[in-house]
Amino acid sequence: MILETDRLLLREMTLSDLDALLLVLGDAESMRYYPKPFDCEMVQKWIDRQRRNYAQHGVGLWAMVLKATGEVIGDCGLVWQEVEGHQELEIGYHVRRDQQMQGYATEAAYACQDYAFNVLGRCVGVARRRHRVISLIRPENIPSRRVAQKNGLKVVKEILWRDIPHYIYAVQRSESKLLATSNLSEAEKSKFKA
């Protein structure tokens, strides 16, 4: 397990998650903001890519598991993305259609933001790289935009990313509501205000 919230566990994906993730990534409605829904081979490659991310970067998209049932209902996590020539740490999420609109993406994304700022941001030599987190969201993807907004991210720019218009939603560490609500001491909080 990587992260735990009130209702969710986020853990590394394994190939045994393929069928559950296919229900998410293979659903045409859920994936309408992607070039196309994933087939079984694409989901396997997706899992393999996340496992490489875990090994190379210590982060990636993690399987989103309902604590009450143990069921995988999507993914959420932190992924390094190249955006306009710079490496940015993105919070990404996908939730199975029958589980959408229940706050799971918001809850998981909030935990990932906390992890980025208050765990990864404390690592020696990497604090500067985690001065902000982003989410790359297509303008017409209103549900994902709401998730970002609920977690304090704001549109900072519209770009063409992979030849498709996207908003860059971002929150700086110093602006994050996580600092205000964290259980960290004032001395520890000051480390994150850079």
PyMOL commands that place a pseudoatom at each C-alpha (Angstrom):
pseudoatom trace, name=CA, resn=MET, resi=1, chain=A, elem=C, hetatm=0, pos=[0.000, 0.000, 0.000]
pseudoatom trace, name=CA, resn=ILE, resi=2, chain=A, elem=C, hetatm=0, pos=[1.231, 3.483, -0.885]
pseudoatom trace, name=CA, resn=LEU, resi=3, chain=A, elem=C, hetatm=0, pos=[-1.580, 5.698, 0.448]
pseudoatom trace, name=CA, resn=GLU, resi=4, chain=A, elem=C, hetatm=0, pos=[-4.733, 5.281, 2.492]
pseudoatom trace, name=CA, resn=THR, resi=5, chain=A, elem=C, hetatm=0, pos=[-7.748, 7.583, 2.750]
pseudoatom trace, name=CA, resn=ASP, resi=6, chain=A, elem=C, hetatm=0, pos=[-11.022, 7.175, 4.600]
pseudoatom trace, name=CA, resn=ARG, resi=7, chain=A, elem=C, hetatm=0, pos=[-12.497, 5.016, 1.830]
pseudoatom trace, name=CA, resn=LEU, resi=8, chain=A, elem=C, hetatm=0, pos=[-9.600, 4.080, -0.446]
pseudoatom trace, name=CA, resn=LEU, resi=9, chain=A, elem=C, hetatm=0, pos=[-6.247, 2.358, -0.666]
pseudoatom trace, name=CA, resn=LEU, resi=10, chain=A, elem=C, hetatm=0, pos=[-3.755, 3.283, -3.380]
pseudoatom trace, name=CA, resn=ARG, resi=11, chain=A, elem=C, hetatm=0, pos=[-1.248, 0.531, -4.125]
pseudoatom trace, name=CA, resn=GLU, resi=12, chain=A, elem=C, hetatm=0, pos=[1.060, -0.485, -6.942]
pseudoatom trace, name=CA, resn=MET, resi=13, chain=A, elem=C, hetatm=0, pos=[-0.681, -2.023, -9.925]
pseudoatom trace, name=CA, resn=THR, resi=14, chain=A, elem=C, hetatm=0, pos=[-0.010, -5.632, -10.842]
pseudoatom trace, name=CA, resn=LEU, resi=15, chain=A, elem=C, hetatm=0, pos=[-0.964, -7.672, -13.872]
pseudoatom trace, name=CA, resn=SER, resi=16, chain=A, elem=C, hetatm=0, pos=[-3.704, -9.261, -11.749]
pseudoatom trace, name=CA, resn=ASP, resi=17, chain=A, elem=C, hetatm=0, pos=[-5.452, -5.842, -11.951]
pseudoatom trace, name=CA, resn=LEU, resi=18, chain=A, elem=C, hetatm=0, pos=[-5.792, -6.084, -15.744]
pseudoatom trace, name=CA, resn=ASP, resi=19, chain=A, elem=C, hetatm=0, pos=[-9.469, -7.103, -15.855]
pseudoatom trace, name=CA, resn=ALA, resi=20, chain=A, elem=C, hetatm=0, pos=[-10.520, -4.482, -13.301]
pseudoatom trace, name=CA, resn=LEU, resi=21, chain=A, elem=C, hetatm=0, pos=[-8.570, -1.728, -15.072]
pseudoatom trace, name=CA, resn=LEU, resi=22, chain=A, elem=C, hetatm=0, pos=[-9.969, -2.811, -18.433]
pseudoatom trace, name=CA, resn=LEU, resi=23, chain=A, elem=C, hetatm=0, pos=[-13.435, -1.978, -17.068]
pseudoatom trace, name=CA, resn=VAL, resi=24, chain=A, elem=C, hetatm=0, pos=[-12.165, 1.573, -16.473]
pseudoatom trace, name=CA, resn=LEU, resi=25, chain=A, elem=C, hetatm=0, pos=[-9.744, 2.233, -19.322]
pseudoatom trace, name=CA, resn=GLY, resi=26, chain=A, elem=C, hetatm=0, pos=[-11.697, 0.192, -21.863]
pseudoatom trace, name=CA, resn=ASP, resi=27, chain=A, elem=C, hetatm=0, pos=[-14.974, 2.013, -21.261]
pseudoatom trace, name=CA, resn=ALA, resi=28, chain=A, elem=C, hetatm=0, pos=[-15.792, 4.313, -24.194]
pseudoatom trace, name=CA, resn=GLU, resi=29, chain=A, elem=C, hetatm=0, pos=[-17.714, 6.808, -22.052]
pseudoatom trace, name=CA, resn=SER, resi=30, chain=A, elem=C, hetatm=0, pos=[-15.057, 7.033, -19.331]
pseudoatom trace, name=CA, resn=MET, resi=31, chain=A, elem=C, hetatm=0, pos=[-12.298, 7.393, -21.913]
pseudoatom trace, name=CA, resn=ARG, resi=32, chain=A, elem=C, hetatm=0, pos=[-14.065, 9.888, -24.194]
pseudoatom trace, name=CA, resn=TYR, resi=33, chain=A, elem=C, hetatm=0, pos=[-11.303, 12.464, -23.553]
pseudoatom trace, name=CA, resn=TYR, resi=34, chain=A, elem=C, hetatm=0, pos=[-8.634, 10.051, -24.788]
pseudoatom trace, name=CA, resn=PRO, resi=35, chain=A, elem=C, hetatm=0, pos=[-8.007, 9.216, -28.445]
pseudoatom trace, name=CA, resn=LYS, resi=36, chain=A, elem=C, hetatm=0, pos=[-9.767, 5.874, -27.904]
pseudoatom trace, name=CA, resn=PRO, resi=37, chain=A, elem=C, hetatm=0, pos=[-10.698, 3.384, -25.190]
pseudoatom trace, name=CA, resn=PHE, resi=38, chain=A, elem=C, hetatm=0, pos=[-7.992, 0.877, -24.306]
pseudoatom trace, name=CA, resn=ASP, resi=39, chain=A, elem=C, hetatm=0, pos=[-8.088, -2.749, -25.358]
pseudoatom trace, name=CA, resn=CYS, resi=40, chain=A, elem=C, hetatm=0, pos=[-6.614, -5.564, -23.266]
pseudoatom trace, name=CA, resn=GLU, resi=41, chain=A, elem=C, hetatm=0, pos=[-3.119, -5.183, -24.767]
pseudoatom trace, name=CA, resn=MET, resi=42, chain=A, elem=C, hetatm=0, pos=[-3.142, -1.411, -24.129]
pseudoatom trace, name=CA, resn=VAL, resi=43, chain=A, elem=C, hetatm=0, pos=[-4.149, -1.940, -20.490]
pseudoatom trace, name=CA, resn=GLN, resi=44, chain=A, elem=C, hetatm=0, pos=[-1.316, -4.457, -20.063]
pseudoatom trace, name=CA, resn=LYS, resi=45, chain=A, elem=C, hetatm=0, pos=[1.128, -1.895, -21.485]
pseudoatom trace, name=CA, resn=TRP, resi=46, chain=A, elem=C, hetatm=0, pos=[-0.401, 0.750, -19.166]
pseudoatom trace, name=CA, resn=ILE, resi=47, chain=A, elem=C, hetatm=0, pos=[0.286, -1.470, -16.146]
pseudoatom trace, name=CA, resn=ASP, resi=48, chain=A, elem=C, hetatm=0, pos=[3.813, -2.229, -17.397]
pseudoatom trace, name=CA, resn=ARG, resi=49, chain=A, elem=C, hetatm=0, pos=[4.488, 1.511, -17.838]
pseudoatom trace, name=CA, resn=GLN, resi=50, chain=A, elem=C, hetatm=0, pos=[3.338, 2.257, -14.293]
pseudoatom trace, name=CA, resn=ARG, resi=51, chain=A, elem=C, hetatm=0, pos=[5.542, -0.522, -12.918]
pseudoatom trace, name=CA, resn=ARG, resi=52, chain=A, elem=C, hetatm=0, pos=[8.530, 1.003, -14.767]
pseudoatom trace, name=CA, resn=ASN, resi=53, chain=A, elem=C, hetatm=0, pos=[7.584, 4.389, -13.274]
pseudoatom trace, name=CA, resn=TYR, resi=54, chain=A, elem=C, hetatm=0, pos=[7.588, 2.890, -9.768]
pseudoatom trace, name=CA, resn=ALA, resi=55, chain=A, elem=C, hetatm=0, pos=[11.057, 1.426, -10.343]
pseudoatom trace, name=CA, resn=GLN, resi=56, chain=A, elem=C, hetatm=0, pos=[12.556, 4.505, -12.029]
pseudoatom trace, name=CA, resn=HIS, resi=57, chain=A, elem=C, hetatm=0, pos=[10.831, 7.391, -10.228]
pseudoatom trace, name=CA, resn=GLY, resi=58, chain=A, elem=C, hetatm=0, pos=[9.243, 5.950, -7.093]
pseudoatom trace, name=CA, resn=VAL, resi=59, chain=A, elem=C, hetatm=0, pos=[5.821, 7.162, -8.256]
pseudoatom trace, name=CA, resn=GLY, resi=60, chain=A, elem=C, hetatm=0, pos=[3.259, 6.339, -10.911]
pseudoatom trace, name=CA, resn=LEU, resi=61, chain=A, elem=C, hetatm=0, pos=[-0.449, 5.783, -11.189]
pseudoatom trace, name=CA, resn=TRP, resi=62, chain=A, elem=C, hetatm=0, pos=[-1.550, 3.427, -8.436]
pseudoatom trace, name=CA, resn=ALA, resi=63, chain=A, elem=C, hetatm=0, pos=[-4.497, 1.038, -8.332]
pseudoatom trace, name=CA, resn=MET, resi=64, chain=A, elem=C, hetatm=0, pos=[-7.447, 2.684, -6.543]
pseudoatom trace, name=CA, resn=VAL, resi=65, chain=A, elem=C, hetatm=0, pos=[-9.033, 0.121, -4.226]
pseudoatom trace, name=CA, resn=LEU, resi=66, chain=A, elem=C, hetatm=0, pos=[-12.266, 0.462, -2.259]
pseudoatom trace, name=CA, resn=LYS, resi=67, chain=A, elem=C, hetatm=0, pos=[-11.423, -0.401, 1.345]
pseudoatom trace, name=CA, resn=ALA, resi=68, chain=A, elem=C, hetatm=0, pos=[-14.928, -1.711, 2.013]
pseudoatom trace, name=CA, resn=THR, resi=69, chain=A, elem=C, hetatm=0, pos=[-14.801, -4.365, -0.723]
pseudoatom trace, name=CA, resn=GLY, resi=70, chain=A, elem=C, hetatm=0, pos=[-11.179, -4.697, -1.893]
pseudoatom trace, name=CA, resn=GLU, resi=71, chain=A, elem=C, hetatm=0, pos=[-12.375, -3.915, -5.414]
pseudoatom trace, name=CA, resn=VAL, resi=72, chain=A, elem=C, hetatm=0, pos=[-10.135, -2.000, -7.877]
pseudoatom trace, name=CA, resn=ILE, resi=73, chain=A, elem=C, hetatm=0, pos=[-12.265, 0.874, -9.208]
pseudoatom trace, name=CA, resn=GLY, resi=74, chain=A, elem=C, hetatm=0, pos=[-9.634, 2.921, -11.046]
pseudoatom trace, name=CA, resn=ASP, resi=75, chain=A, elem=C, hetatm=0, pos=[-6.224, 4.465, -10.710]
pseudoatom trace, name=CA, resn=CYS, resi=76, chain=A, elem=C, hetatm=0, pos=[-4.739, 7.639, -9.298]
pseudoatom trace, name=CA, resn=GLY, resi=77, chain=A, elem=C, hetatm=0, pos=[-1.217, 8.790, -8.703]
pseudoatom trace, name=CA, resn=LEU, resi=78, chain=A, elem=C, hetatm=0, pos=[1.744, 10.958, -9.592]
pseudoatom trace, name=CA, resn=VAL, resi=79, chain=A, elem=C, hetatm=0, pos=[3.440, 10.829, -12.984]
pseudoatom trace, name=CA, resn=TRP, resi=80, chain=A, elem=C, hetatm=0, pos=[6.338, 12.843, -14.358]
pseudoatom trace, name=CA, resn=GLN, resi=81, chain=A, elem=C, hetatm=0, pos=[5.292, 14.508, -17.622]
pseudoatom trace, name=CA, resn=GLU, resi=82, chain=A, elem=C, hetatm=0, pos=[7.274, 16.635, -20.029]
pseudoatom trace, name=CA, resn=VAL, resi=83, chain=A, elem=C, hetatm=0, pos=[5.336, 19.858, -20.526]
pseudoatom trace, name=CA, resn=GLU, resi=84, chain=A, elem=C, hetatm=0, pos=[6.784, 22.594, -22.691]
pseudoatom trace, name=CA, resn=GLY, resi=85, chain=A, elem=C, hetatm=0, pos=[10.315, 21.300, -22.183]
pseudoatom trace, name=CA, resn=HIS, resi=86, chain=A, elem=C, hetatm=0, pos=[10.056, 20.960, -18.376]
pseudoatom trace, name=CA, resn=GLN, resi=87, chain=A, elem=C, hetatm=0, pos=[9.430, 17.961, -16.150]
pseudoatom trace, name=CA, resn=GLU, resi=88, chain=A, elem=C, hetatm=0, pos=[6.217, 18.428, -14.156]
pseudoatom trace, name=CA, resn=LEU, resi=89, chain=A, elem=C, hetatm=0, pos=[4.702, 16.154, -11.531]
pseudoatom trace, name=CA, resn=GLU, resi=90, chain=A, elem=C, hetatm=0, pos=[1.129, 15.436, -12.599]
pseudoatom trace, name=CA, resn=ILE, resi=91, chain=A, elem=C, hetatm=0, pos=[-1.739, 14.097, -10.527]
pseudoatom trace, name=CA, resn=GLY, resi=92, chain=A, elem=C, hetatm=0, pos=[-3.783, 11.796, -12.760]
pseudoatom trace, name=CA, resn=TYR, resi=93, chain=A, elem=C, hetatm=0, pos=[-6.907, 9.749, -12.100]
pseudoatom trace, name=CA, resn=HIS, resi=94, chain=A, elem=C, hetatm=0, pos=[-9.432, 7.448, -13.762]
pseudoatom trace, name=CA, resn=VAL, resi=95, chain=A, elem=C, hetatm=0, pos=[-12.512, 6.022, -12.040]
pseudoatom trace, name=CA, resn=ARG, resi=96, chain=A, elem=C, hetatm=0, pos=[-14.823, 3.291, -13.278]
pseudoatom trace, name=CA, resn=ARG, resi=97, chain=A, elem=C, hetatm=0, pos=[-18.042, 4.817, -14.607]
pseudoatom trace, name=CA, resn=ASP, resi=98, chain=A, elem=C, hetatm=0, pos=[-20.393, 3.217, -12.054]
pseudoatom trace, name=CA, resn=GLN, resi=99, chain=A, elem=C, hetatm=0, pos=[-18.213, 4.637, -9.250]
pseudoatom trace, name=CA, resn=GLN, resi=100, chain=A, elem=C, hetatm=0, pos=[-17.964, 8.203, -10.586]
pseudoatom trace, name=CA, resn=MET, resi=101, chain=A, elem=C, hetatm=0, pos=[-19.609, 11.204, -8.898]
pseudoatom trace, name=CA, resn=GLN, resi=102, chain=A, elem=C, hetatm=0, pos=[-18.977, 9.756, -5.423]
pseudoatom trace, name=CA, resn=GLY, resi=103, chain=A, elem=C, hetatm=0, pos=[-15.877, 11.798, -4.612]
pseudoatom trace, name=CA, resn=TYR, resi=104, chain=A, elem=C, hetatm=0, pos=[-13.359, 8.985, -5.069]
pseudoatom trace, name=CA, resn=ALA, resi=105, chain=A, elem=C, hetatm=0, pos=[-11.198, 10.858, -7.601]
pseudoatom trace, name=CA, resn=THR, resi=106, chain=A, elem=C, hetatm=0, pos=[-11.171, 13.970, -5.400]
pseudoatom trace, name=CA, resn=GLU, resi=107, chain=A, elem=C, hetatm=0, pos=[-10.275, 11.941, -2.310]
pseudoatom trace, name=CA, resn=ALA, resi=108, chain=A, elem=C, hetatm=0, pos=[-7.481, 10.023, -4.041]
pseudoatom trace, name=CA, resn=ALA, resi=109, chain=A, elem=C, hetatm=0, pos=[-6.077, 13.098, -5.829]
pseudoatom trace, name=CA, resn=TYR, resi=110, chain=A, elem=C, hetatm=0, pos=[-6.023, 15.017, -2.540]
pseudoatom trace, name=CA, resn=ALA, resi=111, chain=A, elem=C, hetatm=0, pos=[-4.001, 12.206, -0.940]
pseudoatom trace, name=CA, resn=CYS, resi=112, chain=A, elem=C, hetatm=0, pos=[-1.584, 12.290, -3.882]
pseudoatom trace, name=CA, resn=GLN, resi=113, chain=A, elem=C, hetatm=0, pos=[-1.143, 16.053, -3.538]
pseudoatom trace, name=CA, resn=ASP, resi=114, chain=A, elem=C, hetatm=0, pos=[-0.416, 15.589, 0.169]
pseudoatom trace, name=CA, resn=TYR, resi=115, chain=A, elem=C, hetatm=0, pos=[2.097, 12.854, -0.675]
pseudoatom trace, name=CA, resn=ALA, resi=116, chain=A, elem=C, hetatm=0, pos=[3.816, 15.035, -3.295]
pseudoatom trace, name=CA, resn=PHE, resi=117, chain=A, elem=C, hetatm=0, pos=[4.215, 18.023, -0.995]
pseudoatom trace, name=CA, resn=ASN, resi=118, chain=A, elem=C, hetatm=0, pos=[4.614, 16.464, 2.430]
pseudoatom trace, name=CA, resn=VAL, resi=119, chain=A, elem=C, hetatm=0, pos=[6.456, 13.223, 1.684]
pseudoatom trace, name=CA, resn=LEU, resi=120, chain=A, elem=C, hetatm=0, pos=[8.279, 13.541, -1.631]
pseudoatom trace, name=CA, resn=GLY, resi=121, chain=A, elem=C, hetatm=0, pos=[8.888, 17.245, -1.035]
pseudoatom trace, name=CA, resn=ARG, resi=122, chain=A, elem=C, hetatm=0, pos=[10.869, 16.455, 2.113]
pseudoatom trace, name=CA, resn=CYS, resi=123, chain=A, elem=C, hetatm=0, pos=[13.336, 14.211, 0.312]
pseudoatom trace, name=CA, resn=VAL, resi=124, chain=A, elem=C, hetatm=0, pos=[16.837, 15.668, 0.323]
pseudoatom trace, name=CA, resn=GLY, resi=125, chain=A, elem=C, hetatm=0, pos=[17.761, 17.230, -2.998]
pseudoatom trace, name=CA, resn=VAL, resi=126, chain=A, elem=C, hetatm=0, pos=[14.327, 17.030, -4.590]
pseudoatom trace, name=CA, resn=ALA, resi=127, chain=A, elem=C, hetatm=0, pos=[12.297, 19.645, -2.714]
pseudoatom trace, name=CA, resn=ARG, resi=128, chain=A, elem=C, hetatm=0, pos=[12.713, 22.246, -5.457]
pseudoatom trace, name=CA, resn=ARG, resi=129, chain=A, elem=C, hetatm=0, pos=[11.321, 19.884, -8.081]
pseudoatom trace, name=CA, resn=ARG, resi=130, chain=A, elem=C, hetatm=0, pos=[8.114, 19.530, -6.103]
pseudoatom trace, name=CA, resn=HIS, resi=131, chain=A, elem=C, hetatm=0, pos=[7.243, 23.188, -5.685]
pseudoatom trace, name=CA, resn=ARG, resi=132, chain=A, elem=C, hetatm=0, pos=[4.004, 22.524, -7.518]
pseudoatom trace, name=CA, resn=VAL, resi=133, chain=A, elem=C, hetatm=0, pos=[1.844, 19.744, -8.872]
pseudoatom trace, name=CA, resn=ILE, resi=134, chain=A, elem=C, hetatm=0, pos=[-0.233, 19.903, -12.013]
pseudoatom trace, name=CA, resn=SER, resi=135, chain=A, elem=C, hetatm=0, pos=[-3.054, 18.127, -13.776]
pseudoatom trace, name=CA, resn=LEU, resi=136, chain=A, elem=C, hetatm=0, pos=[-3.301, 18.193, -17.566]
pseudoatom trace, name=CA, resn=ILE, resi=137, chain=A, elem=C, hetatm=0, pos=[-7.003, 18.318, -18.411]
pseudoatom trace, name=CA, resn=ARG, resi=138, chain=A, elem=C, hetatm=0, pos=[-8.853, 18.812, -21.668]
pseudoatom trace, name=CA, resn=PRO, resi=139, chain=A, elem=C, hetatm=0, pos=[-11.085, 21.918, -21.544]
pseudoatom trace, name=CA, resn=GLU, resi=140, chain=A, elem=C, hetatm=0, pos=[-14.256, 19.912, -22.207]
pseudoatom trace, name=CA, resn=ASN, resi=141, chain=A, elem=C, hetatm=0, pos=[-13.527, 17.420, -19.394]
pseudoatom trace, name=CA, resn=ILE, resi=142, chain=A, elem=C, hetatm=0, pos=[-15.701, 19.145, -16.796]
pseudoatom trace, name=CA, resn=PRO, resi=143, chain=A, elem=C, hetatm=0, pos=[-15.684, 16.292, -14.216]
pseudoatom trace, name=CA, resn=SER, resi=144, chain=A, elem=C, hetatm=0, pos=[-11.861, 16.192, -14.074]
pseudoatom trace, name=CA, resn=ARG, resi=145, chain=A, elem=C, hetatm=0, pos=[-11.713, 19.972, -13.936]
pseudoatom trace, name=CA, resn=ARG, resi=146, chain=A, elem=C, hetatm=0, pos=[-14.019, 19.893, -10.888]
pseudoatom trace, name=CA, resn=VAL, resi=147, chain=A, elem=C, hetatm=0, pos=[-11.748, 17.382, -9.145]
pseudoatom trace, name=CA, resn=ALA, resi=148, chain=A, elem=C, hetatm=0, pos=[-8.739, 19.634, -9.702]
pseudoatom trace, name=CA, resn=GLN, resi=149, chain=A, elem=C, hetatm=0, pos=[-10.620, 22.731, -8.531]
pseudoatom trace, name=CA, resn=LYS, resi=150, chain=A, elem=C, hetatm=0, pos=[-11.880, 21.018, -5.362]
pseudoatom trace, name=CA, resn=ASN, resi=151, chain=A, elem=C, hetatm=0, pos=[-8.265, 20.253, -4.503]
pseudoatom trace, name=CA, resn=GLY, resi=152, chain=A, elem=C, hetatm=0, pos=[-7.116, 23.841, -4.989]
pseudoatom trace, name=CA, resn=LEU, resi=153, chain=A, elem=C, hetatm=0, pos=[-5.627, 23.614, -8.478]
pseudoatom trace, name=CA, resn=LYS, resi=154, chain=A, elem=C, hetatm=0, pos=[-6.254, 26.510, -10.858]
pseudoatom trace, name=CA, resn=VAL, resi=155, chain=A, elem=C, hetatm=0, pos=[-5.873, 26.931, -14.604]
pseudoatom trace, name=CA, resn=VAL, resi=156, chain=A, elem=C, hetatm=0, pos=[-2.526, 28.577, -15.281]
pseudoatom trace, name=CA, resn=LYS, resi=157, chain=A, elem=C, hetatm=0, pos=[-2.293, 28.071, -19.028]
pseudoatom trace, name=CA, resn=GLU, resi=158, chain=A, elem=C, hetatm=0, pos=[-3.866, 26.454, -22.071]
pseudoatom trace, name=CA, resn=ILE, resi=159, chain=A, elem=C, hetatm=0, pos=[-1.450, 24.468, -24.221]
pseudoatom trace, name=CA, resn=LEU, resi=160, chain=A, elem=C, hetatm=0, pos=[-1.344, 21.934, -27.022]
pseudoatom trace, name=CA, resn=TRP, resi=161, chain=A, elem=C, hetatm=0, pos=[-0.127, 18.762, -25.336]
pseudoatom trace, name=CA, resn=ARG, resi=162, chain=A, elem=C, hetatm=0, pos=[0.335, 15.759, -27.592]
pseudoatom trace, name=CA, resn=ASP, resi=163, chain=A, elem=C, hetatm=0, pos=[-1.427, 17.821, -30.283]
pseudoatom trace, name=CA, resn=ILE, resi=164, chain=A, elem=C, hetatm=0, pos=[-4.615, 18.174, -28.200]
pseudoatom trace, name=CA, resn=PRO, resi=165, chain=A, elem=C, hetatm=0, pos=[-5.711, 21.313, -26.296]
pseudoatom trace, name=CA, resn=HIS, resi=166, chain=A, elem=C, hetatm=0, pos=[-5.238, 20.936, -22.535]
pseudoatom trace, name=CA, resn=TYR, resi=167, chain=A, elem=C, hetatm=0, pos=[-5.445, 23.205, -19.532]
pseudoatom trace, name=CA, resn=ILE, resi=168, chain=A, elem=C, hetatm=0, pos=[-2.559, 23.098, -17.116]
pseudoatom trace, name=CA, resn=TYR, resi=169, chain=A, elem=C, hetatm=0, pos=[-4.131, 23.101, -13.672]
pseudoatom trace, name=CA, resn=ALA, resi=170, chain=A, elem=C, hetatm=0, pos=[-1.559, 23.767, -10.947]
pseudoatom trace, name=CA, resn=VAL, resi=171, chain=A, elem=C, hetatm=0, pos=[-1.136, 24.471, -7.279]
pseudoatom trace, name=CA, resn=GLN, resi=172, chain=A, elem=C, hetatm=0, pos=[2.049, 25.746, -5.700]
pseudoatom trace, name=CA, resn=ARG, resi=173, chain=A, elem=C, hetatm=0, pos=[3.209, 24.193, -2.457]
pseudoatom trace, name=CA, resn=SER, resi=174, chain=A, elem=C, hetatm=0, pos=[2.876, 27.606, -0.780]
pseudoatom trace, name=CA, resn=GLU, resi=175, chain=A, elem=C, hetatm=0, pos=[-0.773, 27.888, -1.938]
pseudoatom trace, name=CA, resn=SER, resi=176, chain=A, elem=C, hetatm=0, pos=[-1.823, 24.362, -1.036]
pseudoatom trace, name=CA, resn=LYS, resi=177, chain=A, elem=C, hetatm=0, pos=[-4.590, 24.067, 1.511]
pseudoatom trace, name=CA, resn=LEU, resi=178, chain=A, elem=C, hetatm=0, pos=[-2.748, 20.977, 2.725]
pseudoatom trace, name=CA, resn=LEU, resi=179, chain=A, elem=C, hetatm=0, pos=[-0.273, 23.208, 4.538]
pseudoatom trace, name=CA, resn=ALA, resi=180, chain=A, elem=C, hetatm=0, pos=[-3.090, 24.925, 6.394]
pseudoatom trace, name=CA, resn=THR, resi=181, chain=A, elem=C, hetatm=0, pos=[-4.757, 21.676, 7.432]
pseudoatom trace, name=CA, resn=SER, resi=182, chain=A, elem=C, hetatm=0, pos=[-1.691, 19.518, 7.942]
pseudoatom trace, name=CA, resn=ASN, resi=183, chain=A, elem=C, hetatm=0, pos=[-0.695, 18.153, 11.327]
pseudoatom trace, name=CA, resn=LEU, resi=184, chain=A, elem=C, hetatm=0, pos=[2.849, 19.393, 10.742]
pseudoatom trace, name=CA, resn=SER, resi=185, chain=A, elem=C, hetatm=0, pos=[4.464, 21.799, 13.179]
pseudoatom trace, name=CA, resn=GLU, resi=186, chain=A, elem=C, hetatm=0, pos=[4.993, 25.407, 12.079]
pseudoatom trace, name=CA, resn=ALA, resi=187, chain=A, elem=C, hetatm=0, pos=[8.720, 24.700, 11.659]
pseudoatom trace, name=CA, resn=GLU, resi=188, chain=A, elem=C, hetatm=0, pos=[7.969, 21.743, 9.385]
pseudoatom trace, name=CA, resn=LYS, resi=189, chain=A, elem=C, hetatm=0, pos=[5.391, 23.737, 7.379]
pseudoatom trace, name=CA, resn=SER, resi=190, chain=A, elem=C, hetatm=0, pos=[7.941, 26.489, 6.762]
pseudoatom trace, name=CA, resn=LYS, resi=191, chain=A, elem=C, hetatm=0, pos=[10.115, 23.994, 4.885]
pseudoatom trace, name=CA, resn=PHE, resi=192, chain=A, elem=C, hetatm=0, pos=[7.393, 23.735, 2.228]
pseudoatom trace, name=CA, resn=LYS, resi=193, chain=A, elem=C, hetatm=0, pos=[6.943, 27.475, 1.649]
pseudoatom trace, name=CA, resn=ALA, resi=194, chain=A, elem=C, hetatm=0, pos=[9.456, 28.051, -1.103]
for i in range(1, 194): cmd.bond("trace and resi %d" % i, "trace and resi %d" % (i + 1))
show_as sticks, trace
zoom trace
